[in-house]
Amino acid sequence: MAAPGFSHLFSPIRIRGLEIKNRILSTGHDTTLITGGVPNDALIAYHEARAKGGAGLIVVQAAGIHETAKYTSHVLMASEESVPGYRRLAETVHKHGCKIFGQLFHPGREIMESQDGSAPVAYAPSAVPNERFHVMPRPMSKALIAEVIEGYGISARRLRGAGLDGLEIVASHGYLPAQFLNPRINQREDEYGGPFENRLRFLREVIQAVRAHVDEDTIVGLRISGDEKDPDGLQESESLQAIVALDGLLDYVNVIAGSSAGFGSAVHIAPPMAIANAYVAPFAAAVKSKVKAAVFVAGRINQPQDAEKVIASGQADMVGMTRAMICDPEMAGKAEVGRLDDIRACIGCNQACIGHFHLGYPISCIQHPETGRELAYGTLKPAARKKKIIIAGGGPGGMKAAAIAAERGHDITLYEASERLGGQALLAQMLPGRAEFGGIVTNLSREMQLAGACVALRTKVTRALVDAEEPDAVIIATGAKPRAAEIEGVETGHVVNAWQVIRNEANVGQSVVIADWRCDWIGMGVAEMLARQGCRVRLCVDGYMAGQRIHQYVRDHWVGQLHKLGVEIVPYARIYGVDGNTVYFQHATSGEPLIFEEVDTLVASLGHHRVAELEDELAGWRGEVHVIGDAQTPRTAEEAVLEGLKVAAEL
């Protein structure tokens, strides 16, 4: 029986005779785990963790249905060679009572990279390029259209033959079927272009081809964006018209928002914390009121409470909670039995999930680095010998190390010099639109509590404390401090660091210049904070763009916000000096001066220096010493948490 308050979310749903045990699904998302275009052990272990954790349905990542569908060098292909891997995947997921569908995919013009490093050839209805990838597509011939349509059918037969329960045709995010639907992208003058019915023909024939290649019991669904959030993208009225026209051919419709084609629209592929929760649900409700097919919805539904509201209100029949289960594979099972406080809630940072995909790395999570590393860290080994371990520093890295080491059976005490756990995460959550980042502190604190780690606040670890406690090992996770602006004339101007601004410890006046060497969330966050306070803000970044080092969806959305607020962004700006109310930069490539006058305050966001005096103090000490996170060298929360896991898993 489901926990009180979740009776709708944990009720079964029947689609074409297939019963799915609850309304929680993991939507199709690229993991970058596969090798050679086929499912492998890493992908199977990844999905098994979510199936075992209580998901009702898993939709496997997009599988290319034709050679022209290879949009990345690590794309999964629905080839004959992939069938054994799919079969093992389906068998593994099924043994946990979870159902599994496969995605049938062709990107059309949305090609990210070629297979061999050469310039890719993209095929689309017409020669209309997109904004993001700057690829000019080649118009598809009728022969290629027929070949691609047949590819959908053949691929469907393979995946169904491998034991998958259903198939999902990907028409979302501006991919090939959506390109045919869109009158601004499809400029054809034959039977596949022009009037609505002609533009719908490709998708209709794809569905018919899939149906023709599978048995009657196979579930066939469609994923489609309602509003593609792009000036040239599909609008809700156009998407809804297509969905209604196809009703009767589909068992379900899975709705989302956004498009891969534009900088402002791609953010909706994996909407970050700046986007409202469950924001696509109203469109799902509009679809549900007009079709007989089941309706699925995704888009920032990260909490079971939000998911329950969507289902209970009748807006949709199933909810995509993909990142919620990337962050906590056991989310569904915990919610079902009422363990809400134990759920590791996704904070929508995008750093290691979709962020890893865009870097070509396997999927993970900054809070739960076990994700994507299930084969290495999916099952913790109990400690062979119980050790007494001191952890110095209560930031994310130290907390993760404490939780893992305590869970393995060690005697753990974490010491934090300040009054609160969290480290720099406490600063991140103070910036506009970043409050959710503080969830990492809440989540890791709960993990430590459940594992039985002890915490001592307002206590700095010194050599004397270590000698008195006599631990077997010390983990140094003491973090970092701001790097000072060591520039000419610094004593003549009003210069403060970003931490002082975030903590409201500095009176910055009305005109501010930010020197942003790191090009990450700090400079952009401080710029937004001060602009919202009414300051004139000039953000000078020592890189080719603001937010260069953070995930592109987060960056692009944030740049848009700064533009609306009137923040002036100056790239390639290397800080040089200050003279009273004038700040001097040097163009990083030309070497020419960049001069900013009438400046009340220069805010230095120049990175950090490690804080690790304890490492020197423990030189020659008999026990084990491990240094992690920023104390090793300043980076991000992701590296700190991962290193906390790795060290604690081996102690």
C-alpha positions in Angstrom: 0.0 0.0 0.0 1.3 3.4 -0.9 2.2 6.0 1.8 -0.6 8.4 2.7 -0.8 11.2 0.2 0.5 9.2 -2.7 -2.5 7.0 -3.6 -2.6 8.4 -7.2 1.1 8.3 -7.9 1.4 4.7 -6.8 -1.7 3.3 -8.4 -1.1 1.0 -11.4 -2.0 2.0 -15.0 -2.9 -0.3 -17.8 -2.0 0.6 -21.4 -2.9 -1.8 -24.2 -3.1 -4.7 -21.7 0.2 -3.9 -20.1 0.0 -3.1 -16.4 2.6 -0.6 -15.1 2.8 -0.7 -11.3 3.0 3.0 -10.7 3.0 6.4 -12.5 6.7 7.1 -12.2 8.8 6.9 -15.3 12.4 7.5 -16.3 12.2 9.3 -19.6 14.6 8.6 -22.4 18.0 10.4 -21.9 21.4 9.8 -23.3 23.8 8.4 -20.6 27.1 8.3 -22.6 27.6 4.9 -21.0 27.3 2.8 -24.1 30.2 1.6 -26.2 30.2 0.7 -29.8 26.5 1.7 -30.3 25.1 -1.1 -28.3 23.8 -1.6 -24.7 26.6 -2.7 -22.3 27.1 -3.8 -18.7 27.3 -0.2 -17.5 24.0 0.8 -19.1 22.3 -2.3 -17.7 23.6 -1.6 -14.2 22.5 2.0 -14.5 18.9 1.2 -15.4 18.8 -1.8 -12.9 19.5 0.6 -10.1 16.3 2.7 -11.0 14.2 -0.4 -11.6 15.3 -1.9 -8.3 14.6 1.5 -6.7 10.9 1.4 -7.6 10.4 3.0 -11.0 7.3 1.9 -12.8 8.6 2.4 -16.3 12.0 3.0 -17.9 12.3 4.5 -21.4 15.8 3.7 -22.7 17.8 6.5 -24.4 17.3 7.4 -28.0 18.4 4.7 -30.5 19.2 5.7 -34.0 17.1 4.1 -36.7 19.3 4.8 -39.7 22.9 5.6 -40.5 22.0 9.2 -41.0 20.7 9.3 -37.4 24.2 9.2 -35.8 24.1 12.6 -34.1 27.0 12.0 -31.7 30.0 9.6 -31.6 28.4 7.7 -28.7 24.9 7.3 -29.9 23.0 4.1 -29.2 21.9 2.4 -32.5 18.9 0.1 -33.0 21.0 -2.3 -35.0 21.0 -6.0 -35.2 24.1 -6.0 -33.1 22.3 -4.2 -30.3 19.6 -6.9 -29.8 21.6 -9.1 -27.4 22.3 -6.1 -25.2 18.7 -4.9 -25.3 17.6 -8.4 -24.4 19.8 -8.5 -21.3 18.7 -5.0 -20.4 15.0 -5.9 -20.7 15.4 -9.1 -18.7 17.3 -7.3 -15.9 14.7 -4.5 -15.6 11.8 -6.9 -15.7 13.0 -9.0 -12.8 12.4 -5.9 -10.6 8.8 -5.5 -11.7 9.6 -2.6 -13.9 8.5 -2.1 -17.6 10.8 -0.9 -20.3 10.3 0.9 -23.6 12.8 1.9 -26.3 13.1 5.2 -28.1 13.2 5.4 -31.9 15.2 8.4 -33.0 16.4 10.5 -35.9 17.7 14.0 -35.2 17.3 15.4 -38.7 19.3 18.6 -38.8 20.2 18.4 -35.1 23.6 16.9 -35.6 26.1 17.6 -32.8 29.2 15.9 -34.1 30.4 13.4 -36.7 31.7 9.9 -36.0 35.3 10.6 -37.3 35.9 14.2 -36.6 35.0 15.5 -40.1 32.2 17.9 -40.7 28.9 16.0 -40.4 26.2 15.8 -43.0 22.7 16.4 -41.6 19.5 15.5 -43.4 16.3 17.4 -42.9 13.0 18.1 -44.8 14.6 21.3 -46.2 17.8 23.3 -46.2 17.0 25.4 -43.1 19.8 25.5 -40.5 19.5 25.8 -36.8 20.9 28.3 -34.4 22.9 26.1 -32.0 25.0 23.7 -34.1 25.4 25.9 -37.3 24.9 22.9 -39.6 23.4 23.4 -43.0 21.3 20.3 -43.6 20.8 18.6 -46.9 17.1 18.2 -48.0 16.0 14.6 -47.9 15.1 12.9 -51.2 11.9 10.9 -51.4 14.0 7.7 -51.6 15.8 8.6 -48.3 12.5 9.5 -46.7 11.1 6.1 -47.6 14.3 4.4 -46.3 14.2 6.3 -43.0 10.5 5.5 -42.5 11.3 1.8 -43.1 14.2 2.2 -40.6 11.8 3.1 -37.9 9.8 -0.1 -38.6 12.8 -2.4 -38.7 14.3 -0.9 -35.6 10.9 -1.3 -33.8 10.9 -5.0 -34.7 14.4 -5.5 -33.4 13.7 -3.8 -30.0 10.4 -5.5 -29.6 12.1 -8.8 -30.4 14.6 -8.2 -27.7 11.8 -8.2 -25.2 11.0 -4.5 -24.7 7.4 -3.8 -23.8 6.9 -0.7 -26.0 8.4 1.8 -28.3 8.5 5.6 -28.3 8.9 7.6 -31.4 10.9 10.8 -30.7 9.3 13.9 -32.2 10.2 16.1 -29.3 12.8 19.0 -29.1 12.8 19.8 -32.8 14.1 16.4 -34.1 13.2 15.0 -37.5 9.5 14.3 -37.2 9.0 17.8 -35.6 10.9 19.3 -38.5 8.5 17.8 -41.0 5.6 19.2 -38.9 6.9 22.7 -38.7 5.9 25.0 -41.6 8.8 27.3 -40.9 11.3 24.4 -41.2 9.6 22.3 -43.7 9.6 24.2 -47.0 9.0 21.2 -49.3 6.6 21.5 -52.2 5.9 17.7 -52.6 3.5 15.5 -50.6 5.6 15.9 -47.5 5.3 19.7 -47.3 2.8 22.5 -47.6 -0.6 21.9 -46.0 -0.9 20.4 -42.5 -1.9 16.9 -43.7 1.2 16.8 -45.9 3.5 17.9 -43.1 1.9 15.3 -40.9 2.5 12.6 -43.5 6.0 11.7 -42.4 5.1 11.1 -38.8 1.9 9.3 -39.7 3.8 6.9 -42.0 6.5 6.4 -39.3 3.8 5.3 -36.9 2.2 3.0 -39.5 5.6 1.5 -40.3 6.3 0.8 -36.6 2.8 -0.8 -36.2 3.4 -3.0 -39.3 6.6 -4.4 -37.8 5.4 -5.3 -34.3 2.7 -7.5 -32.8 -0.7 -6.3 -31.6 0.4 -6.2 -27.9 3.2 -3.7 -28.5 2.7 -0.3 -27.0 3.6 2.5 -29.4 3.9 6.1 -28.1 5.1 9.5 -29.2 7.2 12.0 -27.4 6.6 15.6 -28.6 7.3 19.1 -27.4 4.2 21.3 -26.9 5.9 24.7 -27.1 9.3 24.4 -28.6 10.2 27.8 -27.0 11.9 28.9 -30.1 10.9 31.8 -32.5 10.8 29.3 -35.4 9.7 26.3 -33.3 6.4 24.6 -33.0 3.8 26.3 -30.9 1.4 24.6 -28.6 -1.5 25.0 -31.0 0.5 23.3 -33.8 1.7 20.4 -31.6 -1.8 19.9 -30.2 -3.3 19.8 -33.7 -0.8 17.0 -34.7 -1.5 15.1 -31.5 -5.2 15.2 -32.0 -4.9 14.2 -35.6 -2.8 11.1 -34.6 -5.1 10.0 -31.8 -6.2 6.4 -32.4 -2.8 5.5 -33.8 -0.9 5.9 -30.5 -1.2 4.3 -27.1 0.3 7.3 -25.3 1.7 10.8 -25.8 4.7 11.9 -23.8 4.8 15.7 -23.7 7.7 18.0 -22.9 8.8 21.5 -24.0 11.7 23.0 -25.8 13.9 22.4 -28.9 17.5 21.4 -29.5 17.7 24.1 -32.2 18.1 27.3 -30.2 20.1 28.6 -27.3 16.9 29.8 -25.5 14.9 26.6 -26.3 17.5 23.9 -25.6 17.4 24.7 -21.8 14.0 22.9 -21.7 15.6 19.6 -22.7 16.7 19.4 -19.1 15.3 22.5 -17.4 17.6 23.7 -14.5 16.6 25.1 -11.1 15.7 28.5 -12.6 12.7 26.9 -14.3 9.4 26.4 -12.4 8.5 22.9 -11.3 6.0 20.9 -13.3 5.6 23.8 -15.8 4.6 21.5 -18.7 1.7 20.0 -16.8 -0.9 22.6 -18.1 -0.2 21.6 -21.7 -0.4 17.9 -20.7 -3.9 18.7 -19.3 -4.9 20.3 -22.6 -3.8 17.2 -24.5 -5.5 14.9 -22.1 -8.8 16.7 -22.6 -8.7 16.0 -26.3 -7.3 12.5 -26.8 -8.1 9.0 -25.8 -4.4 8.0 -25.5 -2.6 8.0 -22.1 -0.7 11.2 -21.5 2.8 11.3 -19.9 4.5 14.6 -18.9 8.0 15.7 -17.7 9.7 19.0 -17.0 11.2 19.7 -13.6 9.0 17.2 -11.7 11.6 16.4 -9.1 9.6 15.7 -6.0 7.0 13.0 -5.4 4.6 15.6 -3.9 4.6 17.5 -7.2 4.2 14.3 -9.1 1.2 13.3 -7.0 -0.5 16.7 -7.7 -0.1 16.3 -11.4 -1.7 12.8 -11.4 -4.3 13.6 -8.8 -5.5 16.7 -10.7 -5.9 14.7 -13.8 -3.3 16.6 -15.8 -1.5 13.5 -16.9 -1.4 9.7 -16.4 2.4 9.3 -15.8 5.2 11.6 -14.8 8.8 11.7 -15.9 11.1 12.0 -12.9 14.3 11.3 -14.6 16.8 13.5 -12.8 15.1 12.8 -9.5 16.1 9.1 -10.1 19.6 10.1 -11.4 20.1 11.8 -8.0 18.4 9.1 -6.0 17.7 5.8 -7.8 15.6 4.7 -4.8 13.4 7.8 -4.9 10.2 5.9 -6.0 10.6 3.2 -3.4 11.3 5.6 -0.6 8.3 7.7 -1.5 6.0 4.7 -1.6 6.7 3.8 2.0 6.7 7.3 3.3 10.5 7.8 3.7 10.3 11.4 2.3 13.1 12.8 4.5 15.4 10.1 3.2 15.0 11.1 -0.5 18.1 12.7 -2.0 16.3 15.5 -3.8 17.5 16.7 -7.2 18.6 20.4 -7.1 18.4 20.9 -10.9 22.1 22.0 -11.2 22.6 20.0 -14.5 26.3 19.7 -13.7 26.9 16.0 -13.9 23.8 14.6 -15.7 23.2 16.5 -19.0 26.4 18.4 -18.3 28.5 15.3 -18.6 26.7 14.4 -21.8 27.7 17.6 -23.4 31.3 17.0 -22.4 31.2 13.4 -23.7 31.5 11.9 -20.2 29.2 9.2 -18.7 26.2 10.4 -16.8 26.5 11.0 -13.0 25.2 13.4 -10.3 27.2 15.8 -8.1 25.3 14.6 -5.0 25.3 10.9 -5.9 28.5 10.1 -7.9 27.6 6.4 -7.7 25.2 7.2 -10.6 26.9 6.1 -13.8 29.5 4.3 -11.7 27.2 1.4 -10.5 29.7 -1.2 -11.5 32.3 0.3 -9.3 30.3 1.8 -6.4 26.8 0.5 -6.7 27.3 -1.9 -3.8 29.5 -0.7 -0.9 31.7 -3.3 0.7 31.6 -3.4 4.5 34.9 -2.4 6.1 37.3 -5.3 6.7 38.4 -3.6 9.9 36.6 -0.9 11.8 38.7 2.3 11.9 38.4 5.5 13.8 38.4 8.3 11.3 38.4 12.1 11.7 37.1 14.2 8.9 38.2 17.9 8.9 35.7 20.1 7.1 31.9 19.9 6.7 31.5 20.9 3.1 29.9 18.5 0.5 33.2 16.5 0.1 33.6 16.0 3.8 30.0 15.1 4.3 30.0 12.5 1.5 33.2 10.9 2.9 31.6 10.8 6.4 28.3 9.2 5.1 30.1 6.5 3.0 32.7 5.7 5.6 30.1 5.4 8.4 27.8 3.3 6.2 30.7 0.9 5.7 31.1 0.5 9.4 33.8 2.9 10.4 33.7 5.1 13.5 33.4 8.6 12.0 33.5 12.1 13.5 33.3 15.1 11.2 34.6 18.4 12.6 33.5 21.7 11.1 35.2 24.9 12.2 32.1 27.1 11.6 28.6 26.9 13.0 27.0 25.3 10.0 27.7 22.4 7.6 27.8 23.1 3.9 30.9 25.0 2.9 30.6 27.0 -0.3 27.2 25.5 -1.0 25.9 27.9 1.7 27.1 30.8 -0.6 25.7 29.3 -3.8 22.2 29.1 -2.3 22.2 32.8 -1.4 22.3 33.9 -5.1 19.1 34.7 -7.1 17.4 31.6 -8.4 20.0 29.3 -6.7 18.3 28.6 -3.4 17.7 25.0 -4.4 21.4 24.4 -4.4 21.3 24.4 -0.7 19.5 21.0 -1.0 22.9 19.4 -1.3 23.6 20.3 2.3 20.2 19.0 3.5 20.6 15.7 1.6 24.2 15.0 2.6 23.4 15.8 6.2 20.6 13.3 6.2 22.9 10.7 4.6 25.4 11.2 7.4 22.7 10.9 10.0 21.3 7.7 8.6 24.8 6.2 8.4 25.6 7.1 12.0 28.4 9.6 11.6 29.0 12.0 14.4 29.3 15.8 13.8 31.1 18.4 15.9 30.5 22.0 14.9 32.6 25.0 15.9 35.7 22.8 16.2 38.8 23.2 14.1 40.9 20.1 13.6 44.6 20.7 14.6 47.5 18.4 15.2 46.8 18.6 18.9 43.3 17.3 18.4 44.5 14.5 16.2 47.1 13.5 18.7 44.5 13.5 21.5 41.9 11.5 19.5 44.4 9.0 18.1 42.4 8.1 14.9 43.5 5.6 12.3 43.0 8.1 9.5 42.3 11.8 8.8 40.5 13.1 5.8 41.2 16.7 5.1 38.3 18.5 3.4 38.9 22.0 4.6 38.0 23.7 1.4 39.2 27.0 0.0 39.2 30.7 0.4 38.9 33.5 -2.2 42.0 34.4 -4.1 42.9 38.1 -3.5 43.1 40.7 -6.3 46.9 41.1 -6.3 46.9 43.9 -8.9 48.5 47.3 -9.3 46.8 50.1 -7.3 44.6 47.8 -5.3 45.0 50.0 -2.2 43.6 53.0 -4.1 40.3 51.6 -5.1 37.3 50.0 -3.3 38.0 46.3 -4.0 36.0 43.5 -2.4 35.7 39.8 -3.1 32.6 37.9 -4.3 32.1 36.1 -1.0 31.8 39.5 0.8 29.1 40.6 -1.7 27.1 37.4 -1.4 27.2 37.6 2.4 26.1 41.3 2.2 29.4 42.3 4.0 30.3 45.1 1.5 28.7 48.4 0.5 29.3 48.4 -3.2 27.7 51.6 -4.2 25.8 52.1 -7.5 28.4 51.3 -10.2 30.2 47.9 -10.0 32.7 46.1 -12.2 33.2 42.4 -11.6 36.5 40.8 -12.5 35.5 37.1 -13.2 38.6 34.9 -13.8 36.8 31.6 -13.1 34.0 32.2 -15.6 31.5 30.1 -13.5 28.4 30.6 -11.4 30.0 33.0 -9.0 30.6 35.9 -11.3 27.2 35.5 -13.0 25.4 35.1 -9.7 26.9 38.2 -8.2 26.2 40.1 -11.4 22.5 39.2 -11.2 22.4 39.9 -7.4 23.7 43.4 -7.8 21.7 44.2 -10.9 18.5 43.2 -9.1 19.6 45.6 -6.3 19.7 48.4 -8.8 23.4 48.6 -9.5 25.0 49.3 -12.9 26.9 46.1 -13.5 29.8 45.4 -15.9 30.8 41.7 -15.8 34.3 41.3 -17.2 35.2 37.7 -17.8 38.7 36.4 -18.4 37.4 33.9 -21.0 35.4 33.9 -24.2 32.0 34.0 -22.5 30.3 34.4 -19.2 29.6 31.0 -17.6 32.2 29.3 -19.8 32.8 26.6 -17.2 29.2 25.8 -16.3 26.7 23.7 -18.2 25.6 25.3 -21.4 21.8 25.2 -20.7 22.4 26.9 -17.3 24.8 29.4 -18.8 22.6 30.3 -21.8 19.5 30.8 -19.7 21.5 32.9 -17.2 23.0 35.1 -19.9 19.5 35.8 -21.1 18.5 36.9 -17.6 21.6 39.1 -17.3 20.8 40.7 -20.6 17.2 41.5 -19.5 18.7 43.1 -16.4 21.0 45.3 -18.4 24.3 43.7 -17.3 27.1 44.5 -19.7 29.2 41.4 -20.4 32.8 42.0 -21.6 34.7 38.8 -22.7 38.5 38.4 -23.0 39.0 40.8 -20.1 42.1 40.2 -18.0 42.2 42.3 -14.8 45.2 44.6 -14.7 44.8 47.3 -12.1 42.7 50.0 -10.4 43.2 53.7 -9.8 40.6 55.3 -7.6 37.3 55.0 -9.4 38.9 53.6 -12.7 39.5 49.9 -13.3 41.9 48.7 -16.0 41.7 45.4 -17.9 43.8 44.1 -20.7 42.2 42.3 -23.7 43.4 38.7 -23.3 44.3 38.3 -27.0 45.1 41.7 -28.4 46.7 43.0 -25.3 45.0 46.4 -25.7 43.7 48.2 -22.6 40.0 48.0 -21.6 39.2 51.0 -19.3 36.2 51.3 -17.1 35.5 54.6 -15.4 33.1 55.8 -12.7 33.4 52.6 -10.8 32.4 52.6 -7.1 33.5 49.0 -6.4 35.6 46.3 -8.1 34.3 42.9 -7.2 37.0 40.2 -7.5 35.9 36.8 -8.5 39.3 35.4 -9.2 39.0 31.8 -8.0 40.3 30.3 -4.8 43.3 29.1 -2.9 43.3 25.8 -1.1 43.0 25.8 2.7 45.1 22.9 3.9 47.4 23.9 6.7 46.4 20.7 8.5 48.2 18.7 5.8 51.5 20.3 6.7 50.8 19.9 10.4 50.3 16.2 10.0 53.6 15.7 8.2 55.2 12.7 9.8 52.1 11.6 11.7 51.8 7.8 11.8 48.2 7.4 10.5 46.6 7.7 7.0 46.1 11.2 5.6 43.8 11.8 2.7 43.1 15.3 1.1 40.0 15.8 -1.0 38.0 18.5 -2.7 39.2 22.1 -2.7 41.8 21.3 0.0 43.4 19.2 -2.7 43.1 22.0 -5.3 40.1 24.3 -5.9 37.4 22.9 -8.3 33.7 22.3 -7.8 31.3 20.5 -5.5 31.3 17.6 -8.0 34.9 16.8 -7.6 34.7 17.2 -3.8 31.8 14.7 -3.4 33.3 12.2 -5.9 36.6 12.3 -4.0 34.8 11.9 -0.7 33.1 8.7 -2.1 36.3 7.3 -3.6 38.4 7.8 -0.4 35.7 6.5 1.9 35.0 3.5 -0.2 38.6 2.3 0.0 39.3 3.0 3.7 
